[in-house]
């Protein structure tokens, strides 16, 4: 049963839903939603379930603009500030190493804040490399910002583009589009494999 809590941020309250792993977890994964969607997106829930099964607590983070009922996303600086406020709340509450993650816009926030928030890894679901039809407006510098292990899970036909692998960055391409709904088993396998490969000795104590 998830425990839902509101957390104060510089831009209004965020809402978090915590899903605890059985036993003593050794890390927590924070997951943020996309610009136009919420924390109930199928790929977020699949990643969350995989992490919990691996012995990692999960916190689903709803940005203040969504909590306030607005559809249009807040500016990047506000998203990042709200996210970091949630990070500090969760860190004070749990005191565990933190993985950042999210889908689409949430993945961008996770990348931009990884250094400031002290993340030990970043999980990107459907990272939006560029707006559809505008490859010249790429966001690859954001994806390249983290200095910790990064996993990108991307749909083969995603109109927002597809990043390539890089040092410290693994890219798993699944069939389907930006929603990642076409291959949930593939998504779960990618997340589980990444957690085990990069954090097995630390995170997956069961």
RODO-2510 file (C-alpha; in nm, 4 decimals, decimal comma):
residues 206
     n   res          X          Y          Z
     1     x     0,0000     0,0000     0,0000
     2     x     0,1482     0,3325    -0,1068
     3     x     0,1685     0,6121     0,1467
     4     x     0,0816     0,9491    -0,0133
     5     x     0,2183     1,2729     0,1350
     6     x     0,2360     1,6366     0,0322
     7     x     0,5794     1,7987     0,0453
     8     x     0,6331     2,1728     0,0510
     9     x     0,8483     2,3165    -0,2275
    10     x     0,9371     2,6731    -0,3386
    11     x     0,6600     2,6452    -0,5996
    12     x     0,3767     2,4921    -0,4018
    13     x     0,3193     2,1460    -0,2613
    14     x     0,4362     1,8384    -0,4473
    15     x     0,2753     1,5024    -0,3807
    16     x     0,4720     1,1832    -0,3261
    17     x     0,3573     0,8225    -0,3115
    18     x     0,6025     0,5879    -0,1431
    19     x     0,6159     0,2187    -0,2269
    20     x     0,8362     0,0287     0,0155
    21     x     1,0287    -0,2849    -0,0672
    22     x     0,9995    -0,5787     0,1685
    23     x     1,2620    -0,5823     0,4395
    24     x     1,5517    -0,3414     0,4681
    25     x     1,6065    -0,1503     0,1436
    26     x     1,9480    -0,0025     0,0764
    27     x     1,8372     0,2662    -0,1700
    28     x     1,5391     0,4659    -0,2902
    29     x     1,4362     0,5427    -0,6504
    30     x     1,2515     0,8709    -0,7110
    31     x     1,0446     0,8747    -1,0304
    32     x     0,8930     1,1834    -1,1955
    33     x     0,6143     1,2010    -1,4534
    34     x     0,6004     1,3409    -1,8051
    35     x     0,4887     1,6919    -1,8963
    36     x     0,1290     1,6041    -1,9754
    37     x     0,0832     1,2864    -1,7744
    38     x     0,0888     1,1694    -1,4173
    39     x     0,2590     0,9130    -1,1990
    40     x     0,0140     0,6455    -1,3130
    41     x     0,1841     0,6085    -1,6530
    42     x     0,2285     0,2377    -1,7323
    43     x     0,6054     0,2601    -1,7824
    44     x     0,6548     0,4395    -1,4510
    45     x     0,4502     0,1797    -1,2674
    46     x     0,6382    -0,1037    -1,4380
    47     x     0,9747     0,0456    -1,3426
    48     x     0,8522     0,1085    -0,9883
    49     x     0,7348    -0,2484    -0,9471
    50     x     1,0635    -0,3826    -1,0782
    51     x     1,2659    -0,1716    -0,8357
    52     x     1,0499    -0,2687    -0,5376
    53     x     1,0907    -0,6353    -0,6285
    54     x     1,4679    -0,5777    -0,6370
    55     x     1,4651    -0,4455    -0,2806
    56     x     1,4598    -0,0724    -0,3566
    57     x     1,2064     0,1702    -0,2100
    58     x     1,0293     0,3814    -0,4749
    59     x     0,8879     0,7332    -0,4425
    60     x     0,6592     0,8554    -0,7220
    61     x     0,6787     1,2349    -0,7412
    62     x     0,3943     1,4553    -0,8648
    63     x     0,5107     1,8065    -0,9490
    64     x     0,3338     2,1079    -0,7913
    65     x     0,1702     2,2190    -1,1174
    66     x    -0,0041     1,8834    -1,1408
    67     x    -0,1062     1,8905    -0,7757
    68     x    -0,2567     2,2369    -0,8377
    69     x    -0,4600     2,1009    -1,1302
    70     x    -0,2686     2,2767    -1,4078
    71     x    -0,1989     2,0940    -1,7323
    72     x     0,0761     2,3161    -1,8675
    73     x     0,4119     2,2208    -1,7170
    74     x     0,6079     2,4670    -1,5086
    75     x     0,9384     2,6118    -1,6383
    76     x     1,2434     2,3892    -1,6045
    77     x     1,3934     2,5882    -1,3178
    78     x     1,0733     2,5485    -1,1148
    79     x     1,0510     2,1768    -1,1892
    80     x     1,4104     2,1296    -1,0778
    81     x     1,3693     2,3336    -0,7591
    82     x     1,0549     2,1431    -0,6612
    83     x     1,2254     1,8106    -0,7343
    84     x     1,5257     1,8981    -0,5195
    85     x     1,2958     1,9978    -0,2328
    86     x     1,1378     1,6526    -0,2537
    87     x     1,4833     1,4949    -0,2669
    88     x     1,5817     1,6643     0,0582
    89     x     1,2551     1,5573     0,2226
    90     x     1,3027     1,1937     0,1207
    91     x     1,6707     1,1957     0,2154
    92     x     1,5892     1,3275     0,5631
    93     x     1,3133     1,0693     0,6018
    94     x     1,4925     0,7606     0,4706
    95     x     1,8647     0,8404     0,4733
    96     x     1,9334     0,6071     0,1816
    97     x     2,1371     0,6390    -0,1396
    98     x     1,9144     0,7882    -0,4061
    99     x     1,8506     0,6992    -0,7668
   100     x     1,6712     0,9618    -0,9759
   101     x     1,4439     0,8777    -1,2663
   102     x     1,1349     0,9601    -1,4643
   103     x     0,9654     0,9479    -1,8001
   104     x     1,0044     1,2122    -2,0699
   105     x     1,0076     1,5535    -1,8966
   106     x     1,0649     1,3753    -1,5668
   107     x     1,3754     1,2123    -1,7103
   108     x     1,5069     1,5550    -1,8074
   109     x     1,4541     1,6801    -1,4524
   110     x     1,6342     1,3745    -1,3149
   111     x     1,9339     1,4371    -1,5392
   112     x     1,9524     1,8098    -1,4707
   113     x     1,9406     1,7628    -1,0934
   114     x     2,1512     1,4477    -1,0567
   115     x     2,4668     1,6302    -0,9500
   116     x     2,3002     1,8824    -0,7193
   117     x     2,0838     1,6143    -0,5610
   118     x     2,3609     1,3609    -0,5110
   119     x     2,2035     1,0834    -0,7205
   120     x     2,3969     0,7562    -0,7516
   121     x     2,2272     0,6664    -1,0812
   122     x     1,9669     0,7977    -1,3266
   123     x     1,6864     0,6044    -1,4992
   124     x     1,5401     0,7707    -1,8108
   125     x     1,2207     0,6339    -1,9618
   126     x     1,1504     0,7782    -2,3085
   127     x     1,3992     1,0643    -2,2819
   128     x     1,2757     1,3358    -2,5242
   129     x     1,5893     1,4048    -2,7284
   130     x     1,4123     1,6748    -2,9297
   131     x     1,0588     1,7998    -2,9998
   132     x     0,8887     1,5915    -3,2711
   133     x     1,0071     1,7015    -3,6138
   134     x     1,2714     1,9371    -3,4721
   135     x     1,5929     1,7358    -3,4404
   136     x     1,8000     2,0542    -3,4370
   137     x     1,6585     2,1391    -3,0906
   138     x     1,8235     1,8544    -2,9089
   139     x     1,8466     1,8093    -2,5322
   140     x     2,1453     1,5753    -2,5371
   141     x     2,3518     1,8068    -2,3132
   142     x     2,0998     1,7369    -2,0363
   143     x     2,1338     1,3636    -2,0866
   144     x     2,5122     1,3943    -2,0828
   145     x     2,5157     1,5928    -1,7570
   146     x     2,5050     1,3075    -1,5019
   147     x     2,8411     1,1585    -1,4055
   148     x     2,6777     0,8485    -1,2545
   149     x     2,5426     0,5405    -1,4383
   150     x     2,2478     0,6230    -1,6665
   151     x     1,9953     0,3866    -1,8245
   152     x     1,7779     0,5094    -2,1112
   153     x     1,4844     0,2928    -2,2193
   154     x     1,3517     0,4200    -2,5519
   155     x     1,0904     0,3197    -2,8058
   156     x     1,2227     0,2369    -3,1527
   157     x     0,9650     0,4635    -3,3186
   158     x     0,9665     0,7428    -3,0603
   159     x     0,9004     1,0727    -3,2451
   160     x     1,1019     1,2510    -2,9765
   161     x     1,4173     1,0819    -3,1047
   162     x     1,6533     0,8184    -2,9787
   163     x     1,9844     0,8854    -2,8041
   164     x     2,2910     0,6750    -2,8584
   165     x     2,4964     0,5016    -2,5905
   166     x     2,7893     0,6845    -2,4347
   167     x     3,0398     0,6229    -2,1569
   168     x     2,8350     0,5610    -1,8449
   169     x     2,5105     0,5556    -2,0462
   170     x     2,3310     0,2396    -2,1515
   171     x     2,0488     0,2656    -2,4069
   172     x     1,7903    -0,0111    -2,4424
   173     x     1,5636     0,0200    -2,7465
   174     x     1,2253    -0,1510    -2,7289
   175     x     0,9559    -0,1866    -2,9908
   176     x     0,6961     0,0868    -2,9769
   177     x     0,6733     0,4613    -2,9369
   178     x     0,7090     0,7294    -2,6674
   179     x     0,4637     0,5574    -2,4326
   180     x     0,6792     0,2416    -2,3964
   181     x     0,3577     0,0430    -2,3512
   182     x     0,4327    -0,2051    -2,6302
   183     x     0,6976    -0,4057    -2,4458
   184     x     0,6495    -0,4026    -2,0701
   185     x     0,8447    -0,7272    -2,0191
   186     x     1,1368    -0,5704    -2,2051
   187     x     1,1171    -0,2576    -1,9903
   188     x     1,1127    -0,4572    -1,6684
   189     x     1,4052    -0,6691    -1,7830
   190     x     1,6081    -0,3616    -1,8773
   191     x     1,5516    -0,1932    -1,5403
   192     x     1,6197    -0,5115    -1,3432
   193     x     1,9375    -0,5829    -1,5389
   194     x     2,0683    -0,2297    -1,4948
   195     x     2,0054    -0,2326    -1,1209
   196     x     2,1821    -0,5652    -1,0854
   197     x     2,4765    -0,4783    -1,3101
   198     x     2,5596    -0,1380    -1,1671
   199     x     2,4283    -0,1539    -0,8126
   200     x     2,3996    -0,5233    -0,7341
   201     x     2,6469    -0,5279    -0,4479
   202     x     2,4916    -0,2208    -0,2878
   203     x     2,1251    -0,2036    -0,3774
   204     x     1,9921    -0,5525    -0,4257
   205     x     2,0416    -0,6977    -0,0793
   206     x     1,7258    -0,8971    -0,0140
***
